């Protein structure tokens, strides 16, 4: 094959620009990672702690969080420098009910400016925690908003412009669970039969995590060890006949295809933005960075079964080093000798009224290729889209190079109308805020921009392969009231910009 440098760079997503053409394929195709059958499940896993909260005089649920530096021994006797939220690594689970007003005080105790973004949350742009809400060292940021969306497994992570990948890699992430009216039959006791699993790949050279590990690569950083809730080689003790696992792909760039080692079926009950209309029986669930899925699996007394990720269908081909050939043992479930009986899953979970395509006021197209969206890199001085408050739009998104991409939109949950002109599969039938775009894939997404308009502060849309995002694969949009004009933007550094 005659592989020109230009063609190779296009296939590789232009992420190896400093590598000679002859070495591109060598750099892209590294040794396959395979930990199946090689993980000693010796560390007990627990759900992340629930963040304490209180009600203030205004009736708001108040959380006090502190970003801080610390040390974590992922391998005993080999401490690693890390960041965490109220912890050495990762952070507590925030939990609030639909209709509650929350106030989150986020104190920055590290020596770099960072942010905390509420991924998947519907909220005003000034509360979003993106690049326009920096938290300087020693400062406290206190966003407040009313929870107004269905029950869902959301999460939080840093979002500083150009530095998201490194700050997440150091350990800044956690879950934010939204509660609504409970659905009878679903496991719901946190830490007992309802457990979040934050899955992240890391490199542990000599047993230590390098907090400044280079983030570059075709899709970004790929590690050779898995952490679940910050634990290496984890096992989870199960005491009920069914357990609900809230899976979060909290990695920088790796795609997982979760399945059980014995091939047992399970039920997917939720996607990014909440419950599906009905349980979806399946044997695997694939998640790209930022995506979430809730599953319910049945166990029998005394058995052990391993959750694995094997060869996700990334569609990128041999020239691409995207982890699609890698296999991991993720977690061992250990059922107690005697289990408490769980109820049968209900046939119906949630009402999911469709957003009809004919209600969209316009269709926009976005091509992701070579660290650009529609040929442009992120520019804080430029607004890429102006949308009307309380209007519905269709966004058609496409991966336009040989590289794996994702697409995430702030503020909204969307519905997938089609994947390459076909009806979406059941796992994409619910509310989503992040989707995987294998090379050449085209998706039509429909979304409604309700409730919040602000001519000064934009929301973001971007690839959630964090190296791509940091390299500029991001854009910004304003939601405006009828007749409202965009105003000068405050740059992420705090200075206004005209556009």
PLY file of the C-alpha trace (Angstrom):
ply
format ascii 1.0
element vertex 499
property float x
property float y
property float z
element edge 498
property int vertex1
property int vertex2
end_header
0.00 0.00 0.00
1.32 3.41 -0.95
0.53 5.45 2.18
1.31 9.12 1.71
2.02 11.26 4.75
-1.12 13.33 4.10
-3.34 10.26 3.78
-1.78 8.67 6.84
-2.34 11.79 8.88
-5.96 11.89 7.80
-6.42 8.27 8.80
-4.71 8.92 12.09
-6.69 12.03 12.90
-3.63 14.26 12.47
-2.55 13.43 16.00
0.93 12.24 15.07
2.00 15.29 13.12
5.52 15.21 14.49
6.11 11.55 13.55
7.84 10.77 10.25
5.50 9.19 7.69
7.39 5.91 7.72
6.77 5.57 11.45
3.08 6.43 11.46
1.77 2.90 11.25
4.33 1.65 13.75
3.28 4.39 16.18
-0.38 3.68 15.64
-0.38 -0.09 16.01
0.98 -0.93 19.43
0.87 -4.24 21.23
-2.64 -5.36 22.01
-3.67 -5.15 25.67
-5.29 -8.29 27.10
-5.88 -8.75 30.83
-8.56 -11.46 30.52
-7.85 -14.18 33.08
-4.89 -12.22 34.46
-6.55 -9.97 37.04
-6.41 -11.01 40.68
-9.60 -9.57 42.14
-8.19 -8.78 45.57
-9.59 -5.33 46.40
-13.12 -4.91 47.69
-15.15 -2.38 45.76
-17.68 -0.07 47.33
-19.97 2.59 45.95
-18.50 6.10 46.07
-19.61 7.86 49.28
-22.70 10.05 49.09
-21.84 13.73 49.37
-23.26 15.28 52.56
-25.80 18.03 51.99
-27.93 20.40 54.01
-30.94 22.62 53.42
-30.29 26.35 53.76
-32.77 29.02 54.81
-33.92 29.40 51.19
-34.74 25.70 50.98
-31.83 24.91 48.68
-29.95 21.64 48.98
-26.34 22.73 49.59
-23.25 20.66 48.80
-19.76 21.76 49.87
-16.99 20.31 47.68
-13.25 20.84 47.70
-10.89 20.01 44.86
-7.60 18.96 46.41
-4.30 17.26 45.73
-3.51 13.97 47.41
-1.89 10.60 47.12
-3.44 7.23 46.34
-1.82 3.81 46.50
-3.39 2.01 43.56
-0.70 -0.60 44.23
0.22 -1.07 47.89
3.41 0.71 48.87
3.58 2.75 45.66
1.87 6.10 46.23
0.81 8.22 43.25
0.20 11.96 43.19
-3.46 12.56 42.40
-6.31 15.05 42.52
-9.76 14.40 43.91
-12.93 16.03 45.19
-13.14 15.66 48.98
-10.81 12.70 48.46
-7.40 11.73 47.13
-8.92 10.43 43.87
-12.39 10.85 42.34
-15.19 12.41 44.36
-18.44 11.70 46.19
-21.79 11.05 44.55
-24.10 14.06 44.62
-27.79 13.19 44.82
-30.80 15.48 44.44
-34.46 15.18 43.48
-36.24 16.61 40.50
-37.74 19.95 41.52
-35.10 20.67 44.16
-32.97 23.78 43.97
-29.31 22.98 44.59
-26.30 25.09 45.53
-22.86 23.58 45.05
-19.90 25.36 46.64
-16.77 24.20 44.79
-13.51 25.30 46.45
-10.32 24.95 44.43
-7.52 23.71 46.66
-5.02 22.88 43.90
-2.48 25.20 42.31
-4.07 25.32 38.84
-7.21 26.96 37.56
-9.83 24.32 36.77
-13.60 23.94 36.43
-16.29 21.43 37.35
-18.84 20.66 34.62
-22.16 18.96 35.37
-22.21 16.57 32.42
-25.75 15.82 31.23
-27.43 18.44 33.41
-30.07 20.81 32.07
-29.17 24.18 33.59
-28.37 27.84 32.77
-25.07 28.35 30.92
-23.48 30.35 33.76
-23.94 27.28 36.03
-22.61 24.76 33.48
-19.01 24.55 34.68
-17.47 24.75 31.23
-14.52 26.90 30.15
-16.37 30.12 31.04
-16.68 29.26 34.74
-13.02 28.98 35.82
-12.19 28.40 39.48
-8.88 30.04 40.33
-6.60 28.50 42.97
-7.99 29.38 46.39
-11.34 30.54 44.97
-14.82 29.08 45.43
-17.45 28.83 42.69
-21.08 28.49 43.81
-23.51 27.61 41.03
-27.19 27.23 41.87
-30.02 25.87 39.75
-33.26 23.91 39.92
-33.12 20.23 38.97
-35.59 19.88 36.10
-35.13 16.60 34.26
-35.99 12.92 34.68
-34.13 10.57 37.00
-30.69 9.88 35.51
-27.08 8.94 36.18
-25.14 12.12 35.40
-21.56 12.94 36.31
-19.16 15.81 36.91
-15.65 16.40 35.62
-13.25 19.29 34.89
-13.61 21.28 31.68
-10.81 23.91 31.51
-10.09 24.97 27.95
-7.15 22.95 26.59
-6.49 21.04 29.84
-9.51 18.81 30.35
-7.70 15.54 29.54
-4.95 16.04 32.13
-7.26 17.26 34.88
-9.61 14.31 34.46
-6.67 11.92 34.32
-5.41 13.21 37.67
-8.68 12.09 39.24
-11.32 14.84 39.12
-14.64 13.10 38.48
-17.72 11.79 40.24
-21.38 10.91 39.83
-24.42 13.19 40.13
-27.63 11.16 40.48
-30.98 12.80 39.78
-33.95 11.16 41.48
-37.58 11.31 40.39
-40.62 9.27 41.32
-39.33 5.73 42.02
-40.21 2.92 39.63
-41.46 -0.14 41.57
-39.33 -3.19 40.92
-36.05 -1.40 40.23
-33.16 -1.94 42.65
-32.71 1.37 44.46
-30.71 0.93 47.69
-27.50 2.85 47.10
-24.38 0.80 47.74
-26.37 -2.40 48.29
-28.24 -3.29 45.11
-27.66 0.00 43.26
-23.96 0.72 42.65
-22.21 3.25 40.35
-19.16 1.94 38.50
-16.75 4.61 37.22
-14.50 2.76 34.76
-11.20 4.37 33.76
-8.06 3.13 32.03
-4.71 4.23 33.40
-1.03 3.43 33.03
0.60 2.33 36.26
4.28 2.16 35.44
5.99 0.53 38.39
2.63 0.62 40.14
2.45 4.40 40.04
0.23 6.74 38.09
1.98 9.61 36.35
-0.38 12.58 36.73
1.27 14.27 33.73
1.13 11.24 31.41
1.26 12.47 27.78
-2.29 12.62 26.44
-1.50 12.50 22.71
-2.27 9.59 20.39
-4.67 8.81 17.60
-7.78 9.02 19.73
-5.97 10.16 22.85
-4.71 8.43 25.95
-5.10 4.65 26.24
-4.05 2.88 29.43
-3.22 -0.75 30.13
-4.87 -1.08 33.57
-8.48 -0.52 34.59
-9.67 1.24 37.71
-13.27 0.95 38.90
-14.23 3.67 41.39
-10.48 4.26 41.71
-9.77 0.61 42.67
-7.43 -1.77 40.85
-8.45 -5.44 40.64
-11.87 -4.91 42.24
-14.54 -7.33 43.41
-18.07 -6.39 44.47
-19.98 -8.34 47.09
-23.59 -8.93 46.04
-26.33 -9.70 48.57
-29.45 -9.61 46.36
-30.64 -11.74 43.45
-30.53 -8.70 41.16
-28.13 -5.78 41.20
-28.30 -2.46 39.37
-24.97 -1.24 38.01
-24.71 2.38 36.87
-21.87 2.21 34.34
-19.91 5.37 33.52
-17.13 5.40 30.97
-14.95 7.95 32.76
-11.93 7.36 30.51
-10.19 9.89 28.32
-10.42 8.02 25.03
-11.12 4.30 25.47
-14.33 2.64 24.30
-15.65 -0.34 26.28
-17.99 -3.14 25.29
-19.19 -4.54 28.60
-20.36 -8.15 28.84
-20.18 -10.95 31.37
-17.58 -13.70 30.96
-20.23 -16.44 30.80
-22.29 -14.53 28.24
-25.30 -14.21 30.52
-28.10 -11.86 29.49
-28.96 -8.75 31.45
-31.30 -5.81 31.10
-30.26 -2.31 30.11
-32.71 0.02 31.84
-31.25 3.49 31.20
-28.97 5.53 28.96
-27.26 8.90 29.51
-30.36 10.96 30.25
-32.51 8.48 32.13
-34.66 5.38 31.94
-35.54 3.66 28.68
-39.23 3.10 27.97
-38.79 -0.61 28.78
-35.93 -2.92 29.82
-33.77 -3.89 26.85
-32.60 -7.48 27.09
-29.04 -7.83 25.82
-25.70 -9.50 26.46
-23.46 -6.46 26.02
-23.45 -2.68 26.23
-20.91 -0.45 24.51
-19.93 2.91 26.00
-17.69 5.66 24.65
-16.05 8.24 26.93
-18.72 10.22 28.78
-21.55 7.78 28.06
-23.54 6.07 30.80
-25.81 3.03 30.93
-27.68 1.38 33.78
-28.00 -2.39 33.73
-29.65 -4.96 35.99
-28.12 -8.44 36.20
-29.33 -11.52 38.07
-27.11 -13.76 40.20
-27.51 -17.02 42.08
-26.22 -17.69 45.62
-22.48 -18.25 45.92
-21.56 -17.68 42.28
-18.83 -15.49 40.89
-18.95 -13.85 37.49
-16.56 -11.43 35.80
-17.60 -8.28 33.97
-15.39 -7.87 30.91
-14.79 -5.48 28.05
-13.75 -7.14 24.82
-13.06 -5.75 21.36
-15.50 -2.85 21.08
-16.89 -2.23 17.60
-15.06 1.00 16.85
-14.92 0.45 13.10
-11.65 2.29 12.72
-9.63 -0.38 10.96
-6.07 -1.64 11.29
-4.39 1.69 10.62
-6.04 3.09 13.72
-4.81 2.48 17.27
-8.06 2.99 19.15
-8.10 0.04 21.55
-10.66 -1.86 19.50
-8.67 -5.10 19.79
-8.05 -4.82 23.54
-9.68 -7.02 26.20
-10.02 -6.35 29.91
-11.31 -8.09 32.98
-13.14 -5.22 34.69
-14.77 -6.43 37.90
-15.75 -9.65 39.68
-19.23 -9.94 41.16
-19.29 -12.24 44.19
-22.72 -13.42 45.28
-23.19 -14.19 48.96
-24.15 -17.78 49.97
-27.65 -16.50 50.72
-29.25 -13.74 48.66
-32.24 -11.51 49.37
-34.87 -11.93 46.68
-35.31 -8.98 44.32
-38.59 -8.25 42.54
-39.03 -8.89 38.83
-38.23 -5.96 36.59
-41.30 -4.03 35.43
-42.32 -4.19 31.78
-42.60 -0.40 31.58
-40.00 2.04 32.93
-40.67 5.57 31.71
-42.66 7.60 29.23
-40.42 8.76 26.38
-42.48 11.04 24.15
-40.65 11.40 20.84
-39.48 14.74 19.49
-41.06 14.63 16.01
-38.71 15.60 13.20
-41.33 17.89 11.66
-41.19 20.14 14.75
-37.53 21.07 14.07
-37.10 24.65 12.90
-33.78 23.90 11.21
-31.15 21.25 10.54
-27.44 21.86 11.14
-24.56 19.65 10.01
-21.33 19.03 11.89
-18.37 17.11 10.49
-15.67 16.05 12.95
-12.27 15.60 11.31
-8.61 16.25 12.13
-9.24 18.11 15.41
-11.75 20.40 13.68
-15.53 20.67 13.54
-16.70 21.87 10.12
-13.10 22.74 9.33
-12.65 25.06 12.32
-11.00 24.73 15.69
-12.46 26.11 18.87
-12.19 29.89 19.04
-13.52 31.58 22.21
-14.18 34.70 20.12
-16.53 32.89 17.74
-20.11 31.71 18.21
-20.72 28.69 16.01
-24.49 28.52 16.36
-27.29 30.75 17.59
-30.43 28.84 18.50
-33.81 30.06 19.63
-35.05 29.40 23.14
-37.86 26.82 23.23
-37.15 25.68 19.68
-36.27 22.22 18.35
-33.41 21.51 15.94
-31.91 18.52 14.17
-28.14 18.23 14.33
-26.61 15.88 11.81
-23.16 14.80 13.00
-20.54 12.81 11.12
-17.04 11.46 11.61
-15.20 12.66 8.53
-11.75 11.11 8.92
-10.33 7.71 9.80
-10.45 8.48 13.50
-12.95 7.54 16.17
-14.92 10.48 17.54
-17.76 11.18 19.94
-20.22 14.06 20.07
-21.46 15.69 23.28
-23.83 18.63 23.62
-24.09 20.64 26.83
-27.44 21.48 28.50
-29.70 19.24 26.41
-30.62 15.59 26.23
-31.31 14.58 22.64
-32.95 11.70 20.81
-31.26 9.76 18.00
-33.44 9.88 14.90
-31.23 7.70 12.71
-27.80 6.09 12.36
-26.68 6.08 8.72
-30.34 6.54 7.72
-31.45 3.51 9.74
-33.59 3.37 12.85
-31.39 3.52 15.97
-30.89 0.31 17.96
-32.76 -0.11 21.29
-29.80 1.06 23.39
-29.95 4.42 21.60
-33.72 4.78 21.94
-33.63 6.85 25.14
-32.32 10.27 26.12
-28.68 10.82 25.21
-26.10 13.58 25.59
-23.07 11.77 24.12
-22.80 9.42 21.13
-20.00 7.42 19.52
-19.13 8.23 15.90
-17.05 5.50 14.25
-15.33 6.63 11.05
-17.83 7.49 8.33
-20.85 7.17 10.63
-23.61 9.78 10.35
-26.23 10.37 13.03
-29.27 12.62 13.08
-29.95 13.99 16.57
-33.03 15.98 17.57
-32.97 18.29 20.60
-35.04 21.03 22.20
-33.39 24.10 23.73
-35.82 24.90 26.54
-35.95 27.26 29.51
-32.66 29.15 29.42
-31.47 31.98 27.17
-28.35 34.07 27.67
-26.77 36.35 25.04
-23.51 36.54 27.01
-22.67 32.95 27.91
-22.46 30.02 25.48
-22.82 26.29 25.89
-20.29 23.88 24.35
-20.51 21.02 21.87
-17.44 18.88 21.32
-15.78 15.54 20.82
-15.51 13.75 24.17
-12.26 12.09 23.18
-10.57 14.54 25.50
-7.32 14.89 23.59
-9.36 15.86 20.53
-11.36 18.35 22.60
-8.20 19.91 24.02
-6.71 20.18 20.52
-9.68 22.27 19.41
-12.46 19.88 18.40
-15.08 21.99 20.14
-17.58 24.70 19.29
-19.99 26.93 21.19
-23.61 27.98 20.82
-25.84 30.63 22.33
-29.50 30.15 23.18
-31.37 33.41 22.54
-34.85 34.76 23.20
-36.82 35.88 20.12
-35.29 39.07 18.75
-32.36 38.89 21.14
-28.88 39.65 19.79
-25.66 38.00 20.89
-23.55 40.10 23.25
-19.75 40.30 23.68
-18.45 37.08 25.21
-16.23 36.86 28.27
-13.21 34.86 27.15
-12.36 31.77 29.26
-9.62 33.92 30.81
-12.18 36.53 31.86
-11.78 39.15 29.10
-14.67 40.10 26.80
-14.60 39.16 23.14
-16.50 40.63 20.21
-17.81 38.30 17.54
0 1
1 2
2 3
3 4
4 5
5 6
6 7
7 8
8 9
9 10
10 11
11 12
12 13
13 14
14 15
15 16
16 17
17 18
18 19
19 20
20 21
21 22
22 23
23 24
24 25
25 26
26 27
27 28
28 29
29 30
30 31
31 32
32 33
33 34
34 35
35 36
36 37
37 38
38 39
39 40
40 41
41 42
42 43
43 44
44 45
45 46
46 47
47 48
48 49
49 50
50 51
51 52
52 53
53 54
54 55
55 56
56 57
57 58
58 59
59 60
60 61
61 62
62 63
63 64
64 65
65 66
66 67
67 68
68 69
69 70
70 71
71 72
72 73
73 74
74 75
75 76
76 77
77 78
78 79
79 80
80 81
81 82
82 83
83 84
84 85
85 86
86 87
87 88
88 89
89 90
90 91
91 92
92 93
93 94
94 95
95 96
96 97
97 98
98 99
99 100
100 101
101 102
102 103
103 104
104 105
105 106
106 107
107 108
108 109
109 110
110 111
111 112
112 113
113 114
114 115
115 116
116 117
117 118
118 119
119 120
120 121
121 122
122 123
123 124
124 125
125 126
126 127
127 128
128 129
129 130
130 131
131 132
132 133
133 134
134 135
135 136
136 137
137 138
138 139
139 140
140 141
141 142
142 143
143 144
144 145
145 146
146 147
147 148
148 149
149 150
150 151
151 152
152 153
153 154
154 155
155 156
156 157
157 158
158 159
159 160
160 161
161 162
162 163
163 164
164 165
165 166
166 167
167 168
168 169
169 170
170 171
171 172
172 173
173 174
174 175
175 176
176 177
177 178
178 179
179 180
180 181
181 182
182 183
183 184
184 185
185 186
186 187
187 188
188 189
189 190
190 191
191 192
192 193
193 194
194 195
195 196
196 197
197 198
198 199
199 200
200 201
201 202
202 203
203 204
204 205
205 206
206 207
207 208
208 209
209 210
210 211
211 212
212 213
213 214
214 215
215 216
216 217
217 218
218 219
219 220
220 221
221 222
222 223
223 224
224 225
225 226
226 227
227 228
228 229
229 230
230 231
231 232
232 233
233 234
234 235
235 236
236 237
237 238
238 239
239 240
240 241
241 242
242 243
243 244
244 245
245 246
246 247
247 248
248 249
249 250
250 251
251 252
252 253
253 254
254 255
255 256
256 257
257 258
258 259
259 260
260 261
261 262
262 263
263 264
264 265
265 266
266 267
267 268
268 269
269 270
270 271
271 272
272 273
273 274
274 275
275 276
276 277
277 278
278 279
279 280
280 281
281 282
282 283
283 284
284 285
285 286
286 287
287 288
288 289
289 290
290 291
291 292
292 293
293 294
294 295
295 296
296 297
297 298
298 299
299 300
300 301
301 302
302 303
303 304
304 305
305 306
306 307
307 308
308 309
309 310
310 311
311 312
312 313
313 314
314 315
315 316
316 317
317 318
318 319
319 320
320 321
321 322
322 323
323 324
324 325
325 326
326 327
327 328
328 329
329 330
330 331
331 332
332 333
333 334
334 335
335 336
336 337
337 338
338 339
339 340
340 341
341 342
342 343
343 344
344 345
345 346
346 347
347 348
348 349
349 350
350 351
351 352
352 353
353 354
354 355
355 356
356 357
357 358
358 359
359 360
360 361
361 362
362 363
363 364
364 365
365 366
366 367
367 368
368 369
369 370
370 371
371 372
372 373
373 374
374 375
375 376
376 377
377 378
378 379
379 380
380 381
381 382
382 383
383 384
384 385
385 386
386 387
387 388
388 389
389 390
390 391
391 392
392 393
393 394
394 395
395 396
396 397
397 398
398 399
399 400
400 401
401 402
402 403
403 404
404 405
405 406
406 407
407 408
408 409
409 410
410 411
411 412
412 413
413 414
414 415
415 416
416 417
417 418
418 419
419 420
420 421
421 422
422 423
423 424
424 425
425 426
426 427
427 428
428 429
429 430
430 431
431 432
432 433
433 434
434 435
435 436
436 437
437 438
438 439
439 440
440 441
441 442
442 443
443 444
444 445
445 446
446 447
447 448
448 449
449 450
450 451
451 452
452 453
453 454
454 455
455 456
456 457
457 458
458 459
459 460
460 461
461 462
462 463
463 464
464 465
465 466
466 467
467 468
468 469
469 470
470 471
471 472
472 473
473 474
474 475
475 476
476 477
477 478
478 479
479 480
480 481
481 482
482 483
483 484
484 485
485 486
486 487
487 488
488 489
489 490
490 491
491 492
492 493
493 494
494 495
495 496
496 497
497 498
